[in-house]
């Protein structure tokens, strides 16, 4: 396997090995991706491990994989997975015969891991990563995205109805049109209204105090 002494060949081997290994972690590939990934990575380690570089680098690499799996199953915040990625890169780079080879191997690992995300568009995604997706969805539903935060700032502001609210319609607030509802009230066009509450992107308005007195 003298061809593995060439840095560009090592780059390709680690890129493909990481691509398939991470692909197995992300999607349901029935073990095929795992077999390819482990086979290519094992070939790299078997060729480059010497007396000066012991089996501990392989253990370092395996610990990194375990941390990534634990992050997907238990934590789902990415912190533990990031530590795992760093350990895997270090485990791959240390056995490299030259500095340039080590840098290329590290780059191949990162590119392979990122490229594996394309498998999600083709294969069924593993449920171990669903908690992270669910957490992001809940965060959006609870109104912490930029659009809903902008709507929250409308509470207490005044504007004018652009058409009749029966009970829904459009209001102009600070020069911007917004879809709003008056609840059970019927408010004519060109009436001054005040935003009383916001629920997500649902704006509830009522007649302004001055309009009520008139």
ZANU-510724 format. One line per 5 residues: number of its first residue (from 1); for each residue x, y, z of N, C-alpha, C. Coordinates in nm, 3 decimals. Layout:
N
NUM> X,Y,Z,X,Y,Z,X,Y,Z ~ ...
REM end
This chain:
214
1> 0.082,-0.121,0.000,0.000,0.000,0.000,0.086,0.127,0.000 ~ 0.191,0.122,-0.083,0.281,0.237,-0.091,0.210,0.362,-0.143 ~ 0.101,0.341,-0.214,0.028,0.455,-0.269,-0.029,0.543,-0.158 ~ -0.044,0.488,-0.035,-0.095,0.569,0.076,0.010,0.665,0.130 ~ 0.134,0.654,0.081,0.236,0.750,0.121,0.219,0.884,0.049
6> 0.139,0.885,-0.055,0.111,1.008,-0.130,0.001,1.086,-0.058 ~ 0.028,1.212,-0.028,-0.066,1.293,0.051,-0.201,1.306,-0.016 ~ -0.202,1.323,-0.149,-0.328,1.340,-0.221,-0.413,1.213,-0.213 ~ -0.349,1.098,-0.214,-0.422,0.972,-0.202,-0.480,0.959,-0.061 ~ -0.399,0.995,0.039,-0.449,0.993,0.176,-0.568,1.086,0.194
11> -0.564,1.200,0.126,-0.676,1.295,0.130,-0.803,1.229,0.080 ~ -0.793,1.161,-0.034,-0.911,1.097,-0.094,-0.965,0.985,-0.004 ~ -0.873,0.905,0.051,-0.914,0.793,0.137,-0.988,0.843,0.260 ~ -0.933,0.945,0.327,-0.997,0.998,0.448,-1.125,1.072,0.414 ~ -1.128,1.141,0.303,-1.250,1.210,0.261,-1.364,1.111,0.242
16> -1.337,1.005,0.167,-1.441,0.905,0.140,-1.477,0.828,0.267 ~ -1.375,0.794,0.347,-1.401,0.722,0.471,-1.489,0.802,0.565 ~ -1.459,0.932,0.579,-1.539,1.019,0.666,-1.677,1.042,0.608 ~ -1.684,1.058,0.477,-1.812,1.078,0.408,-1.909,0.965,0.440 ~ -1.862,0.841,0.426,-1.949,0.726,0.449,-1.974,0.700,0.597
21> -1.873,0.724,0.679,-1.889,0.701,0.823,-1.991,0.797,0.883 ~ -1.980,0.925,0.851,-2.077,1.023,0.900,-2.212,1.002,0.832 ~ -2.209,0.956,0.709,-2.334,0.926,0.641,-2.412,0.818,0.714 ~ -2.341,0.718,0.766,-2.407,0.612,0.844,-2.467,0.667,0.972 ~ -2.402,0.767,1.033,-2.453,0.827,1.155,-2.577,0.914,1.129
26> -2.584,0.971,1.010,-2.693,1.063,0.978,-2.815,0.996,0.919 ~ -2.794,0.893,0.837,-2.906,0.830,0.767,-2.904,0.679,0.788 ~ -3.016,0.618,0.752,-3.028,0.472,0.763,-2.977,0.408,0.634 ~ -2.851,0.363,0.636,-2.790,0.303,0.518,-2.770,0.153,0.532 ~ -2.830,0.094,0.636,-2.827,-0.051,0.659,-2.684,-0.104,0.674
31> -2.596,-0.021,0.726,-2.461,-0.066,0.755,-2.364,-0.058,0.640 ~ -2.414,-0.031,0.519,-2.325,-0.026,0.402,-2.225,0.089,0.413 ~ -2.274,0.206,0.450,-2.185,0.321,0.464,-2.084,0.298,0.576 ~ -2.129,0.235,0.684,-2.038,0.208,0.796,-1.926,0.115,0.751 ~ -1.960,0.014,0.674,-1.861,-0.082,0.625,-1.756,-0.013,0.537
36> -1.803,0.073,0.446,-1.711,0.145,0.359,-1.624,0.243,0.438 ~ -1.689,0.317,0.530,-1.616,0.416,0.607,-1.512,0.354,0.697 ~ -1.550,0.250,0.770,-1.456,0.183,0.860,-1.343,0.119,0.781 ~ -1.376,0.059,0.666,-1.274,-0.006,0.585,-1.168,0.091,0.535 ~ -1.210,0.206,0.485,-1.114,0.304,0.434,-1.032,0.366,0.546
41> -1.097,0.398,0.657,-1.025,0.458,0.769,-0.928,0.358,0.831 ~ -0.970,0.233,0.842,-0.882,0.129,0.897,-0.760,0.109,0.808 ~ -0.779,0.117,0.677,-0.666,0.105,0.583,-0.565,0.216,0.606 ~ -0.614,0.336,0.629,-0.526,0.450,0.656,-0.445,0.427,0.783 ~ -0.512,0.386,0.891,-0.445,0.366,1.018,-0.344,0.251,1.011
46> -0.382,0.140,0.949,-0.293,0.024,0.941,-0.164,0.055,0.866 ~ -0.176,0.142,0.769,-0.056,0.177,0.690,0.035,0.274,0.764 ~ -0.024,0.368,0.839,0.057,0.475,0.897,0.097,0.453,1.043 ~ 0.034,0.359,1.110,0.072,0.335,1.250,0.210,0.270,1.256 ~ 0.299,0.331,1.333,0.435,0.280,1.351,0.465,0.268,1.499
51> 0.589,0.232,1.529,0.627,0.219,1.669,0.622,0.352,1.742 ~ 0.652,0.460,1.672,0.649,0.593,1.734,0.507,0.641,1.758 ~ 0.417,0.598,1.673,0.276,0.636,1.687,0.197,0.511,1.724 ~ 0.161,0.502,1.849,0.095,0.382,1.897,-0.053,0.375,1.864 ~ -0.114,0.268,1.914,-0.255,0.242,1.889,-0.344,0.345,1.959
56> -0.286,0.430,2.044,-0.366,0.527,2.120,-0.435,0.628,2.029 ~ -0.379,0.655,1.909,-0.443,0.750,1.819,-0.575,0.692,1.766 ~ -0.578,0.560,1.748,-0.701,0.495,1.705,-0.806,0.506,1.816 ~ -0.762,0.487,1.940,-0.853,0.501,2.054,-0.907,0.643,2.061 ~ -0.819,0.740,2.035,-0.862,0.880,2.033,-0.970,0.902,1.927
61> -0.949,0.843,1.812,-1.045,0.854,1.702,-1.179,0.790,1.740 ~ -1.172,0.671,1.802,-1.294,0.600,1.841,-1.370,0.674,1.950 ~ -1.296,0.737,2.044,-1.362,0.817,2.147,-1.439,0.932,2.083 ~ -1.381,0.991,1.980,-1.449,1.099,1.909,-1.580,1.053,1.849 ~ -1.582,0.933,1.789,-1.706,0.879,1.732,-1.811,0.858,1.841
66> -1.766,0.802,1.956,-1.857,0.777,2.067,-1.919,0.908,2.116 ~ -1.840,1.013,2.126,-1.890,1.142,2.172,-1.994,1.198,2.076 ~ -1.973,1.181,1.947,-2.069,1.230,1.849,-2.201,1.155,1.861 ~ -2.193,1.023,1.879,-2.314,0.942,1.894,-2.388,0.980,2.023 ~ -2.312,1.000,2.132,-2.374,1.039,2.258,-2.443,1.174,2.247
71> -2.382,1.266,2.172,-2.444,1.397,2.153,-2.577,1.383,2.080 ~ -2.581,1.297,1.979,-2.704,1.279,1.904,-2.814,1.212,1.985 ~ -2.775,1.121,2.076,-2.875,1.047,2.152,-2.917,1.115,2.282 ~ -2.824,1.187,2.346,-2.852,1.240,2.479,-2.857,1.391,2.487 ~ -2.761,1.459,2.427,-2.747,1.603,2.451,-2.809,1.689,2.341
76> -2.772,1.662,2.217,-2.827,1.731,2.099,-2.805,1.881,2.100 ~ -2.694,1.927,2.162,-2.665,2.070,2.154,-2.539,2.098,2.073 ~ -2.470,1.993,2.028,-2.354,2.009,1.942,-2.221,2.024,2.013 ~ -2.221,2.055,2.142,-2.095,2.080,2.214,-2.012,1.953,2.225 ~ -2.074,1.845,2.270,-2.003,1.718,2.284,-1.959,1.666,2.148
81> -2.044,1.684,2.047,-2.009,1.640,1.912,-1.887,1.716,1.860 ~ -1.878,1.844,1.890,-1.764,1.924,1.846,-1.634,1.872,1.907 ~ -1.638,1.837,2.034,-1.520,1.779,2.099,-1.483,1.648,2.031 ~ -1.585,1.569,1.997,-1.560,1.443,1.928,-1.495,1.464,1.792 ~ -1.541,1.564,1.719,-1.482,1.595,1.588,-1.335,1.633,1.602
86> -1.304,1.715,1.702,-1.164,1.757,1.725,-1.076,1.636,1.755 ~ -1.125,1.545,1.839,-1.048,1.425,1.873,-1.024,1.339,1.750 ~ -1.124,1.329,1.664,-1.110,1.248,1.543,-1.008,1.310,1.447 ~ -1.011,1.442,1.433,-0.914,1.509,1.346,-0.772,1.489,1.398 ~ -0.754,1.505,1.529,-0.622,1.486,1.590,-0.575,1.342,1.571
91> -0.666,1.247,1.593,-0.631,1.107,1.577,-0.588,1.072,1.436 ~ -0.644,1.140,1.337,-0.607,1.115,1.197,-0.479,1.187,1.157 ~ -0.460,1.307,1.209,-0.347,1.390,1.167,-0.214,1.344,1.226 ~ -0.215,1.295,1.348,-0.090,1.258,1.415,-0.012,1.149,1.340 ~ -0.076,1.043,1.290,0.001,0.939,1.221,0.055,0.982,1.085
96> 0.009,1.095,1.032,0.053,1.139,0.899,0.204,1.157,0.896 ~ 0.269,1.114,0.790,0.416,1.119,0.783,0.475,1.261,0.774 ~ 0.399,1.356,0.722,0.449,1.493,0.709,0.342,1.591,0.757 ~ 0.385,1.714,0.780,0.292,1.818,0.824,0.187,1.847,0.717 ~ 0.233,1.855,0.590,0.139,1.881,0.480,0.036,1.768,0.469
101> 0.083,1.645,0.484,-0.006,1.530,0.481,-0.110,1.541,0.592 ~ -0.065,1.578,0.712,-0.156,1.591,0.825,-0.260,1.698,0.804 ~ -0.218,1.811,0.746,-0.313,1.920,0.718,-0.417,1.875,0.615 ~ -0.371,1.805,0.510,-0.463,1.758,0.407,-0.562,1.656,0.464 ~ -0.514,1.571,0.553,-0.602,1.473,0.616,-0.710,1.542,0.700
106> -0.668,1.646,0.776,-0.764,1.723,0.854,-0.869,1.789,0.767 ~ -0.824,1.847,0.655,-0.917,1.910,0.562,-1.011,1.807,0.500 ~ -0.958,1.689,0.469,-1.040,1.583,0.410,-1.149,1.539,0.507 ~ -1.114,1.532,0.634,-1.212,1.493,0.735,-1.326,1.595,0.742 ~ -1.291,1.724,0.750,-1.394,1.829,0.759,-1.483,1.829,0.634
111> -1.421,1.821,0.516,-1.499,1.822,0.393,-1.586,1.698,0.380 ~ -1.533,1.584,0.423,-1.611,1.461,0.419,-1.732,1.467,0.512 ~ -1.711,1.521,0.632,-1.821,1.533,0.729,-1.929,1.627,0.676 ~ -1.889,1.739,0.618,-1.986,1.834,0.564,-2.060,1.776,0.443 ~ -1.986,1.705,0.358,-2.047,1.648,0.238,-2.148,1.540,0.272
116> -2.132,1.475,0.386,-2.225,1.368,0.425,-2.366,1.422,0.449 ~ -2.379,1.552,0.470,-2.512,1.611,0.491,-2.601,1.596,0.368 ~ -2.540,1.578,0.251,-2.619,1.562,0.129,-2.695,1.429,0.130 ~ -2.648,1.332,0.208,-2.718,1.204,0.216,-2.859,1.221,0.274 ~ -2.877,1.326,0.358,-3.007,1.349,0.421,-3.115,1.374,0.317
121> -3.078,1.430,0.203,-3.175,1.460,0.098,-3.216,1.337,0.020 ~ -3.139,1.228,0.034,-3.165,1.108,-0.045,-3.216,0.993,0.040 ~ -3.159,0.977,0.160,-3.192,0.863,0.245,-3.276,0.907,0.366 ~ -3.334,0.810,0.435,-3.413,0.837,0.554,-3.323,0.879,0.669 ~ -3.357,0.988,0.734,-3.276,1.043,0.842,-3.293,0.962,0.970
126> -3.184,0.946,1.044,-3.191,0.874,1.171,-3.261,0.959,1.276 ~ -3.339,0.892,1.364,-3.416,0.961,1.467,-3.326,1.017,1.578 ~ -3.201,0.971,1.587,-3.113,1.016,1.695,-3.085,1.166,1.687 ~ -3.107,1.225,1.569,-3.084,1.369,1.554,-3.214,1.447,1.557 ~ -3.327,1.382,1.581,-3.456,1.450,1.574,-3.476,1.547,1.690
131> -3.412,1.521,1.806,-3.431,1.610,1.920,-3.378,1.750,1.892 ~ -3.268,1.756,1.819,-3.212,1.887,1.785,-3.307,1.962,1.693 ~ -3.364,1.891,1.593,-3.460,1.954,1.503,-3.584,1.999,1.577 ~ -3.633,1.912,1.668,-3.753,1.945,1.746,-3.729,2.066,1.834 ~ -3.608,2.075,1.893,-3.575,2.189,1.979,-3.577,2.319,1.899
136> -3.521,2.314,1.775,-3.520,2.433,1.692,-3.662,2.474,1.655 ~ -3.749,2.374,1.628,-3.886,2.405,1.590,-3.962,2.468,1.705 ~ -3.941,2.416,1.826,-4.009,2.473,1.942,-3.963,2.615,1.967 ~ -3.834,2.640,1.947,-3.782,2.775,1.967,-3.850,2.872,1.873 ~ -3.872,2.830,1.750,-3.939,2.916,1.653,-4.084,2.937,1.690
141> -4.151,2.827,1.733,-4.292,2.839,1.766,-4.316,2.927,1.887 ~ -4.220,2.935,1.977,-4.237,3.015,2.097,-4.210,3.163,2.073 ~ -4.184,3.200,1.948,-4.176,3.340,1.914,-4.042,3.405,1.933 ~ -3.934,3.324,1.930,-3.802,3.382,1.951,-3.729,3.409,1.821 ~ -3.796,3.396,1.705,-3.730,3.434,1.583,-3.746,3.584,1.562
146> -3.673,3.637,1.464,-3.667,3.782,1.446,-3.802,3.843,1.408 ~ -3.882,3.769,1.329,-4.012,3.822,1.286,-4.104,3.841,1.405 ~ -4.114,3.737,1.490,-4.204,3.745,1.604,-4.157,3.847,1.708 ~ -4.026,3.861,1.722,-3.974,3.963,1.814,-4.014,4.102,1.765 ~ -4.013,4.120,1.634,-4.054,4.249,1.577,-4.201,4.275,1.606
151> -4.283,4.171,1.597,-4.425,4.185,1.626,-4.449,4.216,1.773 ~ -4.370,4.154,1.861,-4.386,4.179,2.004,-4.366,4.327,2.038 ~ -4.279,4.393,1.964,-4.250,4.533,1.989,-4.364,4.626,1.949 ~ -4.465,4.572,1.881,-4.579,4.654,1.838,-4.679,4.679,1.951 ~ -4.672,4.599,2.058,-4.767,4.612,2.168,-4.760,4.754,2.225
156> -4.878,4.821,2.235,-4.884,4.956,2.288,-4.875,5.064,2.182 ~ -4.835,5.027,2.060,-4.823,5.127,1.954,-4.959,5.152,1.889 ~ -4.973,5.271,1.830,-5.099,5.310,1.768,-5.084,5.317,1.617 ~ -5.197,5.299,1.550,-5.199,5.308,1.405,-5.340,5.335,1.356 ~ -5.361,5.321,1.226,-5.493,5.344,1.168,-5.535,5.224,1.085
161> -5.663,5.197,1.088,-5.716,5.088,1.007,-5.716,5.130,0.860 ~ -5.669,5.044,0.773,-5.668,5.074,0.630,-5.798,5.028,0.564 ~ -5.868,4.938,0.630,-6.001,4.896,0.587,-6.078,4.854,0.711 ~ -6.203,4.820,0.694,-6.284,4.782,0.810,-6.238,4.649,0.867 ~ -6.230,4.643,1.000,-6.197,4.518,1.068,-6.326,4.449,1.106
166> -6.351,4.329,1.043,-6.481,4.264,1.064,-6.468,4.116,1.102 ~ -6.390,4.072,1.192,-6.304,4.154,1.278,-6.158,4.161,1.229 ~ -6.126,4.101,1.112,-5.989,4.105,1.065,-5.975,4.205,0.951 ~ -5.856,4.255,0.934,-5.828,4.351,0.829,-5.683,4.394,0.834 ~ -5.656,4.512,0.779,-5.519,4.562,0.772,-5.510,4.695,0.845
171> -5.402,4.711,0.923,-5.379,4.837,0.993,-5.242,4.891,0.954 ~ -5.231,5.022,0.959,-5.105,5.089,0.927,-5.043,5.136,1.058 ~ -4.924,5.081,1.090,-4.854,5.119,1.212,-4.715,5.168,1.174 ~ -4.691,5.296,1.199,-4.564,5.359,1.168,-4.524,5.339,1.022 ~ -4.625,5.351,0.935,-4.599,5.344,0.791,-4.592,5.204,0.734
176> -4.612,5.101,0.819,-4.606,4.963,0.773,-4.743,4.897,0.787 ~ -4.788,4.825,0.682,-4.917,4.756,0.691,-4.903,4.622,0.764 ~ -4.997,4.591,0.850,-4.999,4.465,0.924,-5.139,4.406,0.920 ~ -5.146,4.276,0.909,-5.274,4.207,0.922,-5.307,4.200,1.070 ~ -5.429,4.237,1.107,-5.467,4.243,1.248,-5.611,4.201,1.266
181> -5.646,4.177,1.390,-5.784,4.143,1.425,-5.829,4.227,1.543 ~ -5.956,4.259,1.545,-6.010,4.339,1.655,-6.087,4.253,1.754 ~ -6.076,4.122,1.741,-6.151,4.036,1.831,-6.298,4.037,1.793 ~ -6.383,4.077,1.884,-6.527,4.081,1.856,-6.575,4.217,1.811 ~ -6.489,4.318,1.800,-6.530,4.454,1.763,-6.537,4.471,1.612
186> -6.619,4.566,1.571,-6.625,4.607,1.431,-6.571,4.748,1.425 ~ -6.456,4.764,1.361,-6.392,4.896,1.356,-6.385,4.940,1.210 ~ -6.435,5.061,1.184,-6.439,5.112,1.048,-6.298,5.149,1.000 ~ -6.290,5.178,0.870,-6.163,5.221,0.810,-6.126,5.361,0.859 ~ -5.998,5.391,0.857,-5.942,5.520,0.897,-5.967,5.552,1.044
191> -5.981,5.449,1.127,-5.999,5.470,1.271,-5.866,5.443,1.341 ~ -5.839,5.524,1.444,-5.715,5.505,1.519,-5.731,5.387,1.615 ~ -5.633,5.298,1.609,-5.638,5.178,1.693,-5.506,5.164,1.769 ~ -5.509,5.079,1.870,-5.391,5.053,1.951,-5.371,4.902,1.962 ~ -5.245,4.859,1.951,-5.213,4.716,1.961,-5.218,4.678,2.109
196> -5.306,4.586,2.142,-5.322,4.545,2.282,-5.243,4.419,2.316 ~ -5.226,4.330,2.219,-5.148,4.209,2.245,-5.103,4.148,2.113 ~ -4.999,4.065,2.124,-4.947,3.994,2.008,-4.922,3.849,2.048 ~ -4.974,3.756,1.968,-4.952,3.614,1.992,-4.889,3.555,1.867 ~ -4.757,3.539,1.869,-4.687,3.497,1.749,-4.691,3.609,1.647
201> -4.762,3.586,1.536,-4.780,3.692,1.436,-4.925,3.741,1.433 ~ -5.003,3.703,1.532,-5.143,3.747,1.540,-5.148,3.876,1.623 ~ -5.190,3.984,1.558,-5.194,4.116,1.622,-5.338,4.148,1.660 ~ -5.359,4.173,1.788,-5.493,4.210,1.837,-5.494,4.360,1.865 ~ -5.592,4.430,1.807,-5.602,4.575,1.825,-5.739,4.611,1.881
206> -5.746,4.731,1.935,-5.874,4.786,1.981,-5.874,4.935,1.951 ~ -5.991,4.997,1.960,-5.999,5.141,1.936,-5.908,5.214,2.034 ~ -5.840,5.315,1.982,-5.755,5.397,2.071,-5.841,5.475,2.167 ~ -5.784,5.519,2.277,-5.859,5.590,2.381,-5.926,5.713,2.325 ~ -5.856,5.790,2.241,-5.914,5.910,2.184,-6.035,5.878,2.098
211> -6.027,5.766,2.023,-6.139,5.729,1.936,-6.259,5.689,2.017 ~ -6.237,5.619,2.131,-6.346,5.577,2.215,-6.419,5.696,2.274 ~ -6.345,5.800,2.316,-6.406,5.919,2.378,-6.491,5.993,2.277 ~ -6.446,5.994,2.150,-6.524,6.063,2.046,-6.657,5.992,2.024
REM end
